[in-house]
Amino acid sequence: MKKYVVYILILGILIGINGCRKKKAQVKKIKIIYASNMYPIPATEEVIKRFNAIQNKIEVVHLNLSGTTNEVHDKYETILSRRSHDIDLFLGDVVWVAEMAQKGYILDIDDYIKRDNINLSNYIEGSLKATYYKNKIWGLPIFIDAGMLFYRKDIVATPPKSWDELIEMAKRYKGKKGTVDGYDFQCYSYEGLICNFLEYIYSYGGEVLDSNENVVIDSKEAKRGFEKFMEIEKSDFVPKDIKNYKEKESENNFLGGKSVFSRNWPYLWSESLKTDLKGKIGISPLPKGDKKSAAVLGGWVGMINKSTKHKEEAWEFLKFLASEEGEKIRAIKNGVSPTYIPLYRDKGLTELYPYFKNPEFLKALKAAVPRPVSPVYPKVSEIMQIEILKVINNEETIDQSLKNMEMKIKDAIKSK
Ligand code: GLC
């Protein structure tokens, strides 16, 4: 009997120890670092908090790298070119995928997608396409951006359909209801300038690269777009310091009640809910040139650092970021537009942001036009920034600028 009691006691202790071990094993999560930027921190932190709470193997820690897309790009370049594993995964601009893949900085995720049966048809095609390079997929689209026209509904009944109508209305309405400007946009010399510039070029039928990847920016269509861009840039209905405008300056000017119209990304509408202009802001597709209305495709993609020591864990978190739940948290907190299409029918979201359920809005997102896809895109963008700035500063004609762009972009592409 005694023996029997001792046996039970030992068994009990062993079970206890095993239980503790199990508990300890559960507590010891693998830590991974997720780097992101720009988009308001609370949304990112909320997504991370949720992920950390719903599983017990991985603990995600956020590294916030602040700055414009160009500044953050350079910070990633420093980390990734050293093949460092200081970060495990990160949020990158759609225009970086080709470059980062070509440089061997990021992991192709084809196998993970197949293994885990990720249904890619749930994602907006343009955003998804932007994650491909050389027939491989390198990331998952986390949210989509497309240039939109915002306007004051209390001043303007029907938004302009063409750039010429915008010009006419900006002149006519400037000064109404305390405004001082008719229109603002992003004209500082950085990636945002390229987005704005290309929206004019594309809307008049111009292109940077044709379907065979030939450089074709020096065209009469591109010239017409450039001329319209300059007509607006030089007008007296844009802020005097428009050359300093990035997204934030536009947001402050427009939501501060200073401008009738503004070009920005969809997040702006949700920001308007926090201001006195709540309920007074309309959102509409960008005006047309003589060919079409063309919003540039923007947005951000989750990518895994090829040098990470925690590929599986990074993938698990990436999957969550791009999942219905992950994208919904971000959209609710930031008002950014999901890439996960079923969310456009989600009541929780559409009640908060009614334009999400407007088929025209989703149509505009789906029609957004990509920037040139190239592993040397940052160089291509820099060339355009320099050449546009010369025209803005009256140091060069539009003709000369387009010629230079074409020549220099050809060289950049050749050198890749
Ligand atoms: C937004 C877009 C991004 C673009 C950037 C330009 O963040 O999502 O694609 O490059 O604006 O400022």
Residues whose N, C-alpha, C, O or C-beta is under 5 A from the ligand:
A	BS01	GLC	T69 D93 V94 D145 E191 G192 L297 G298 G299 W300
